[in-house]
């Protein structure tokens, strides 16, 4: 079962609102989903994206693949940058060599 993070359309005609859901990739767009992790209102202005960042990170850590649109929304929300910086920080601390103190 491959898990995707994608958009599910809600709202009325000419006023779309999307929920960011975690779903099986074989289920239809408006079909069954596992969890709602946020919502996106393209006409919402400054408050367009609301996202549970901890749940998004959990699903990304467990192998869920975001769709192209959700990937750009995660980038705008700062989730992907924080994940990248955390991964880079652990790599740098693992590669760091401790300095020996000189005996004077």
N, CA, C and O atoms as a DFTB+ gen file, in Angstrom:
416 C
 N C O
     1  1       0.854      -1.173       0.000
     2  2       0.000       0.000       0.000
     3  2       0.902       1.240       0.000
     4  3       1.646       1.462       0.956
     5  1       0.843       2.038      -1.053
     6  2       1.613       3.271      -1.065
     7  2       0.711       4.415      -0.591
     8  3      -0.431       4.559      -1.027
     9  1       1.253       5.199       0.293
    10  2       0.491       6.266       0.925
    11  2       0.912       7.594       0.301
    12  3       2.100       7.854       0.111
    13  1      -0.073       8.427      -0.014
    14  2       0.158       9.733      -0.609
    15  2      -0.443      10.813       0.284
    16  3      -1.457      10.599       0.948
    17  1       0.196      11.961       0.284
    18  2      -0.374      13.146       0.908
    19  2      -0.886      13.987      -0.255
    20  3      -0.107      14.398      -1.115
    21  1      -2.173      14.241      -0.285
    22  2      -2.763      14.934      -1.431
    23  2      -3.935      15.797      -1.006
    24  3      -4.307      15.835       0.167
    25  1      -4.515      16.497      -1.987
    26  2      -5.625      17.401      -1.722
    27  2      -6.955      16.705      -1.980
    28  3      -7.083      15.879      -2.884
    29  1      -7.935      17.060      -1.166
    30  2      -9.308      16.579      -1.332
    31  2     -10.186      17.817      -1.442
    32  3     -10.179      18.656      -0.541
    33  1     -10.937      17.945      -2.520
    34  2     -11.707      19.165      -2.761
    35  2     -12.953      19.204      -1.897
    36  3     -13.704      18.233      -1.798
    37  1     -13.148      20.348      -1.279
    38  2     -14.334      20.633      -0.485
    39  2     -14.856      21.980      -0.952
    40  3     -14.344      22.542      -1.920
    41  1     -15.850      22.493      -0.288
    42  2     -16.355      23.822      -0.610
    43  2     -17.459      23.774      -1.652
    44  3     -17.925      22.705      -2.048
    45  1     -17.857      24.942      -2.078
    46  2     -18.947      25.005      -3.037
    47  2     -18.432      25.464      -4.392
    48  3     -17.234      25.682      -4.576
    49  1     -19.328      25.604      -5.312
    50  2     -18.966      26.022      -6.661
    51  2     -18.357      27.422      -6.636
    52  3     -18.872      28.325      -5.976
    53  1     -17.270      27.587      -7.353
    54  2     -16.550      28.860      -7.469
    55  2     -15.892      29.315      -6.162
    56  3     -15.335      30.412      -6.121
    57  1     -15.936      28.531      -5.123
    58  2     -15.286      28.859      -3.855
    59  2     -14.637      27.593      -3.299
    60  3     -15.138      27.009      -2.338
    61  1     -13.534      27.170      -3.894
    62  2     -12.935      25.905      -3.479
    63  2     -12.218      26.011      -2.140
    64  3     -11.713      27.071      -1.768
    65  1     -12.184      24.902      -1.432
    66  2     -11.391      24.724      -0.236
    67  2     -10.902      23.290      -0.294
    68  3     -11.674      22.381      -0.602
    69  1      -9.653      23.082      -0.006
    70  2      -9.080      21.747      -0.090
    71  2      -8.622      21.297       1.280
    72  3      -8.101      22.091       2.064
    73  1      -8.817      20.028       1.565
    74  2      -8.252      19.424       2.766
    75  2      -6.998      18.672       2.358
    76  3      -6.976      18.002       1.325
    77  1      -5.971      18.782       3.157
    78  2      -4.748      18.040       2.914
    79  2      -4.887      16.733       3.676
    80  3      -4.916      16.720       4.906
    81  1      -4.974      15.633       2.936
    82  2      -5.248      14.343       3.546
    83  2      -4.130      13.350       3.226
    84  3      -3.403      13.489       2.242
    85  1      -4.024      12.351       4.089
    86  2      -3.153      11.209       3.858
    87  2      -4.064      10.073       3.425
    88  3      -4.993       9.702       4.143
    89  1      -3.791       9.518       2.237
    90  2      -4.685       8.497       1.688
    91  2      -3.877       7.456       0.926
    92  3      -2.740       7.692       0.519
    93  1      -4.497       6.308       0.747
    94  2      -3.940       5.277      -0.115
    95  2      -3.964       5.816      -1.545
    96  3      -4.929       6.466      -1.946
    97  1      -2.927       5.556      -2.301
    98  2      -2.840       6.122      -3.642
    99  2      -3.883       5.555      -4.590
   100  3      -4.165       6.160      -5.624
   101  1      -4.460       4.413      -4.263
   102  2      -5.460       3.800      -5.142
   103  2      -6.867       4.322      -4.898
   104  3      -7.748       4.092      -5.726
   105  1      -7.110       5.014      -3.795
   106  2      -8.451       5.512      -3.509
   107  2      -8.735       6.770      -4.332
   108  3      -7.805       7.510      -4.654
   109  1     -10.000       7.030      -4.680
   110  2     -10.326       8.205      -5.493
   111  2     -10.142       9.511      -4.714
   112  3      -9.983       9.505      -3.493
   113  1     -10.167      10.617      -5.438
   114  2      -9.898      11.930      -4.841
   115  2     -10.836      12.248      -3.685
   116  3     -10.392      12.736      -2.646
   117  1     -12.124      11.979      -3.852
   118  2     -13.106      12.267      -2.808
   119  2     -13.404      11.038      -1.953
   120  3     -14.346      11.044      -1.161
   121  1     -12.612      10.000      -2.109
   122  2     -12.894       8.737      -1.429
   123  2     -12.292       8.646      -0.039
   124  3     -12.082       9.645       0.649
   125  1     -12.021       7.397       0.348
   126  2     -11.534       7.087       1.677
   127  2     -10.154       7.707       1.916
   128  3      -9.334       7.789       1.001
   129  1      -9.910       8.138       3.146
   130  2      -8.606       8.678       3.506
   131  2      -8.245       8.199       4.899
   132  3      -9.100       7.705       5.634
   133  1      -6.991       8.344       5.257
   134  2      -6.498       7.880       6.548
   135  2      -6.599       8.975       7.599
   136  3      -7.085       8.741       8.705
   137  1      -6.137      10.178       7.249
   138  2      -6.096      11.263       8.228
   139  2      -6.114      12.613       7.519
   140  3      -5.568      12.755       6.424
   141  1      -6.742      13.601       8.147
   142  2      -6.701      14.990       7.669
   143  2      -5.588      15.695       8.438
   144  3      -5.596      15.721       9.669
   145  1      -4.629      16.269       7.707
   146  2      -3.522      16.940       8.386
   147  2      -3.522      18.453       8.171
   148  3      -2.654      19.150       8.697
   149  1      -4.487      18.966       7.403
   150  2      -4.546      20.411       7.224
   151  2      -5.576      20.798       6.192
   152  3      -6.319      19.958       5.685
   153  1      -5.611      22.090       5.884
   154  2      -6.492      22.550       4.829
   155  2      -5.860      23.733       4.112
   156  3      -4.999      24.431       4.647
   157  1      -6.321      23.934       2.874
   158  2      -5.794      24.980       2.007
   159  2      -6.965      25.669       1.338
   160  3      -7.774      25.031       0.664
   161  1      -7.051      26.984       1.530
   162  2      -8.089      27.798       0.898
   163  2      -7.387      28.756      -0.054
   164  3      -6.847      29.769       0.389
   165  1      -7.381      28.462      -1.355
   166  2      -6.628      29.301      -2.284
   167  2      -7.088      30.743      -2.330
   168  3      -6.308      31.619      -2.705
   169  1      -8.310      31.016      -1.968
   170  2      -8.811      32.391      -1.975
   171  2      -8.777      32.996      -0.575
   172  3      -9.404      34.025      -0.329
   173  1      -8.054      32.369       0.333
   174  2      -8.032      32.784       1.727
   175  2      -7.075      33.896       2.071
   176  3      -7.113      34.394       3.196
   177  1      -6.220      34.311       1.162
   178  2      -5.280      35.386       1.450
   179  2      -4.126      34.915       2.310
   180  3      -3.479      33.914       2.004
   181  1      -3.868      35.646       3.401
   182  2      -2.730      35.334       4.263
   183  2      -2.919      34.023       5.025
   184  3      -1.950      33.307       5.276
   185  1      -4.133      33.713       5.384
   186  2      -4.424      32.501       6.158
   187  2      -4.829      31.340       5.246
   188  3      -5.764      30.604       5.561
   189  1      -4.142      31.177       4.139
   190  2      -4.539      30.179       3.147
   191  2      -4.246      28.755       3.603
   192  3      -5.024      27.845       3.314
   193  1      -3.135      28.545       4.315
   194  2      -2.716      27.189       4.679
   195  2      -2.746      27.032       6.187
   196  3      -2.147      27.823       6.916
   197  1      -3.450      26.002       6.651
   198  2      -3.342      25.581       8.049
   199  2      -2.903      24.132       8.010
   200  3      -3.472      23.320       7.281
   201  1      -1.892      23.811       8.797
   202  2      -1.266      22.503       8.689
   203  2      -0.801      22.018      10.051
   204  3      -0.256      22.793      10.837
   205  1      -1.015      20.741      10.334
   206  2      -0.463      20.107      11.522
   207  2       0.934      19.623      11.147
   208  3       1.095      18.555      10.556
   209  1       1.940      20.422      11.496
   210  2       3.294      20.121      11.042
   211  2       3.844      18.834      11.639
   212  3       4.590      18.115      10.974
   213  1       3.488      18.534      12.883
   214  2       3.994      17.305      13.498
   215  2       3.450      16.066      12.788
   216  3       4.177      15.091      12.599
   217  1       2.176      16.098      12.394
   218  2       1.600      14.952      11.683
   219  2       2.153      14.845      10.260
   220  3       2.346      13.741       9.750
   221  1       2.408      15.990       9.619
   222  2       3.007      15.964       8.282
   223  2       4.398      15.354       8.345
   224  3       4.762      14.543       7.493
   225  1       5.176      15.739       9.346
   226  2       6.509      15.158       9.511
   227  2       6.435      13.672       9.812
   228  3       7.247      12.893       9.313
   229  1       5.461      13.274      10.632
   230  2       5.292      11.854      10.947
   231  2       5.057      11.041       9.679
   232  3       5.697      10.010       9.471
   233  1       4.137      11.505       8.832
   234  2       3.824      10.752       7.622
   235  2       4.971      10.790       6.620
   236  3       5.210       9.803       5.925
   237  1       5.675      11.897       6.534
   238  2       6.829      11.957       5.643
   239  2       7.947      11.036       6.128
   240  3       8.636      10.415       5.319
   241  1       8.127      10.947       7.448
   242  2       9.121      10.027       8.002
   243  2       8.765       8.573       7.722
   244  3       9.653       7.736       7.567
   245  1       7.472       8.268       7.657
   246  2       7.037       6.900       7.426
   247  2       6.841       6.575       5.947
   248  3       6.252       5.545       5.621
   249  1       7.319       7.425       5.054
   250  2       7.355       7.087       3.649
   251  2       6.214       7.585       2.795
   252  3       6.109       7.177       1.638
   253  1       5.356       8.444       3.304
   254  2       4.267       8.987       2.484
   255  2       4.844       9.964       1.465
   256  3       5.699      10.784       1.799
   257  1       4.379       9.875       0.234
   258  2       4.857      10.740      -0.839
   259  2       3.842      11.849      -1.084
   260  3       2.678      11.562      -1.364
   261  1       4.260      13.120      -0.985
   262  2       3.315      14.211      -1.266
   263  2       3.126      14.386      -2.767
   264  3       4.038      14.127      -3.552
   265  1       1.932      14.828      -3.160
   266  2       1.703      15.170      -4.562
   267  2       2.473      16.459      -4.861
   268  3       2.982      17.106      -3.946
   269  1       2.555      16.827      -6.130
   270  2       3.315      18.014      -6.508
   271  2       2.753      19.271      -5.852
   272  3       3.509      20.107      -5.357
   273  1       1.437      19.403      -5.846
   274  2       0.807      20.585      -5.256
   275  2       1.021      20.619      -3.749
   276  3       1.309      21.676      -3.187
   277  1       0.883      19.480      -3.095
   278  2       1.079      19.433      -1.644
   279  2       2.540      19.694      -1.309
   280  3       2.833      20.320      -0.291
   281  1       3.465      19.228      -2.146
   282  2       4.883      19.501      -1.911
   283  2       5.134      21.019      -1.919
   284  3       5.876      21.527      -1.079
   285  1       4.517      21.738      -2.863
   286  2       4.705      23.190      -2.904
   287  2       4.050      23.857      -1.689
   288  3       4.574      24.845      -1.174
   289  1       2.917      23.330      -1.229
   290  2       2.280      23.886      -0.032
   291  2       3.128      23.637       1.210
   292  3       3.234      24.507       2.074
   293  1       3.732      22.458       1.303
   294  2       4.619      22.159       2.429
   295  2       5.842      23.067       2.393
   296  3       6.351      23.477       3.437
   297  1       6.306      23.375       1.203
   298  2       7.436      24.292       1.063
   299  2       7.047      25.689       1.535
   300  3       7.821      26.342       2.235
   301  1       5.850      26.154       1.159
   302  2       5.388      27.478       1.587
   303  2       5.187      27.543       3.096
   304  3       5.429      28.582       3.712
   305  1       4.744      26.432       3.696
   306  2       4.515      26.400       5.144
   307  2       5.812      26.261       5.924
   308  3       5.815      26.448       7.141
   309  1       6.925      25.936       5.251
   310  2       8.215      25.827       5.920
   311  2       8.529      24.448       6.460
   312  3       9.529      24.279       7.158
   313  1       7.709      23.463       6.160
   314  2       7.919      22.116       6.686
   315  2       9.146      21.472       6.050
   316  3       9.969      20.882       6.749
   317  1       9.272      21.580       4.741
   318  2      10.384      20.925       4.045
   319  2      11.719      21.568       4.403
   320  3      12.729      20.871       4.501
   321  1      11.741      22.886       4.601
   322  2      12.981      23.555       4.982
   323  2      13.430      23.116       6.374
   324  3      14.616      22.873       6.594
   325  1      12.499      23.014       7.304
   326  2      12.833      22.580       8.660
   327  2      13.346      21.139       8.654
   328  3      14.282      20.812       9.384
   329  1      12.734      20.270       7.828
   330  2      13.203      18.883       7.726
   331  2      14.611      18.833       7.155
   332  3      15.452      18.067       7.625
   333  1      14.865      19.650       6.143
   334  2      16.188      19.680       5.522
   335  2      17.247      20.170       6.508
   336  3      18.327      19.588       6.602
   337  1      16.939      21.236       7.240
   338  2      17.900      21.776       8.200
   339  2      18.170      20.795       9.334
   340  3      19.306      20.688       9.796
   341  1      17.151      20.080       9.789
   342  2      17.339      19.089      10.846
   343  2      18.215      17.938      10.348
   344  3      19.097      17.468      11.067
   345  1      17.969      17.486       9.116
   346  2      18.767      16.400       8.542
   347  2      20.215      16.845       8.353
   348  3      21.139      16.070       8.602
   349  1      20.421      18.088       7.914
   350  2      21.757      18.623       7.714
   351  2      22.492      18.780       9.037
   352  3      23.692      18.514       9.116
   353  1      21.781      19.210      10.075
   354  2      22.402      19.389      11.389
   355  2      22.875      18.058      11.964
   356  3      23.959      17.989      12.544
   357  1      22.082      17.003      11.813
   358  2      22.511      15.698      12.329
   359  2      23.703      15.174      11.537
   360  3      24.582      14.521      12.100
   361  1      23.740      15.457      10.233
   362  2      24.875      15.019       9.422
   363  2      26.149      15.752       9.826
   364  3      27.221      15.150       9.889
   365  1      26.035      17.056      10.101
   366  2      27.208      17.837      10.484
   367  2      27.715      17.456      11.864
   368  3      28.926      17.408      12.078
   369  1      26.813      17.183      12.811
   370  2      27.265      16.791      14.146
   371  2      27.889      15.400      14.130
   372  3      28.781      15.117      14.931
   373  1      27.440      14.537      13.241
   374  2      28.029      13.202      13.141
   375  2      29.415      13.263      12.512
   376  3      30.275      12.445      12.837
   377  1      29.640      14.211      11.625
   378  2      30.923      14.333      10.939
   379  2      31.924      15.177      11.713
   380  3      33.107      15.188      11.371
   381  1      31.486      15.871      12.730
   382  2      32.379      16.748      13.484
   383  2      33.365      15.924      14.309
   384  3      33.004      14.922      14.927
   385  1      34.601      16.369      14.301
   386  2      35.650      15.698      15.067
   387  2      35.948      16.551      16.290
   388  3      36.207      17.747      16.152
   389  1      35.916      15.954      17.510
   390  2      36.183      16.760      18.705
   391  2      37.656      17.188      18.744
   392  3      38.544      16.419      18.373
   393  1      37.901      18.409      19.191
   394  2      39.265      18.938      19.296
   395  2      39.909      18.471      20.570
   396  3      39.277      18.417      21.625
   397  1      41.182      18.133      20.459
   398  2      41.956      17.757      21.653
   399  2      42.506      19.024      22.287
   400  3      42.996      19.917      21.595
   401  1      42.419      19.091      23.597
   402  2      42.935      20.263      24.282
   403  2      44.450      20.116      24.420
   404  3      44.960      19.043      24.740
   405  1      45.143      21.204      24.174
   406  2      46.609      21.149      24.276
   407  2      47.017      21.243      25.750
   408  3      46.412      21.982      26.526
   409  1      48.034      20.495      26.116
   410  2      48.523      20.485      27.500
   411  2      49.550      21.567      27.667
   412  3      50.671      21.419      27.181
   413  1      49.223      22.643      28.329
   414  2      50.161      23.742      28.562
   415  2      50.369      23.984      30.009
   416  3      51.131      24.876      30.382
